[in-house]
Amino acid sequence: MTTVGIVTGAGRGMGEACARRLVDTVDVLLLVDRDTAGVEAVAKDLNDAAGRAHAEAFGVDITDREGLAGLADRVAELGTLRSVAHAAGISPSMADWRRIFEVDLVGTALLAEALRPLATQGTAHVYFSSMSPMIARVDNPDPAVGAILDEPLREDFLDRIREAVGPQLEQTTWAYPWAKHGVARFARKEAVRLGPAGARVCSLAPGIIDTPQGRQEAAKQASMQRMIDATPLGRTGRSEEIAEVVAFMLSDGASFLNGVDILVDGGVYAAIRDR
């Protein structure tokens, strides 16, 4: 049976790095991005290097339920879903608070909903969360707020989470950690849902990584440089370093790793957590 992998946000940054690292781990790798031209260029580069059609571009917005249904259909046409690296997301300077929640958390839930029927023995998912909920100290919310975060596909979700957290949520630097905390919570819930099928789900929390998106944020937020300065390793991370961890988490070597959030931040949280 043909094995199929998916990488979202594969047109650039950490998503592209994951695509390049994972392309040889499955028979066909679907590269998903709303930037169709960008992801087609990555797919072409990978196929030219391999000398065969090994990667396939799939242009879709991660918040498009109908488009994601088409993605699931394409996986089923090709074979068996083996791995999902969900790197697509937006950061605080890229949109307003509602769109951040829609892409980062609701989009994760929509992707999972579409792919859930394809889960089988050996399927593994990794969703990108963030270290930001730990830095902002929103990773242990009031249970009532947590219960709202756990239902991102409710029609009134955005209104409910805004009411529960308060007006500060309209600041994108607060919306982002709350949304990413929701992703880590969602991964835990999805691990429980998919476990009986023999499938695994984890999340990965990158620290400050040198990507176009990361540099855009650093230019607007002085706090990011302070975190880089506090990092024990004394530098930002590289996309390839994140991709290596993702590859392990999706591999058979991590077959008992499930329902956890893995922090990959160069030690910055360890350095600042007790300040």
Secondary structure, 3 states (H helix, E strand, C coil): CCEEEEEECCCCHHHHHHHHHHHHHCCEEEEEECCHHHHHHHHHHHHHHHCCCCEEEEECCCCCHHHHHHHHHHHHHHCEEEEEEECCCCCHHHCCHHHHHHHHHHHHHHHHHHHHHHCCCCCEEEEECCCHHHHCCCCCCCHHHHHHHCCCCCCCHHHHHHHHHCHHHHCHHHHHHHHHHHHHHHHHHHHHHHHHHCCEEEEEEECCECCHHHHHHHHHCHHHHHHHHHCCCCCCECHHHHHHHHHHHHCHHHCCCCCCEEEECCCHHHHHCCC
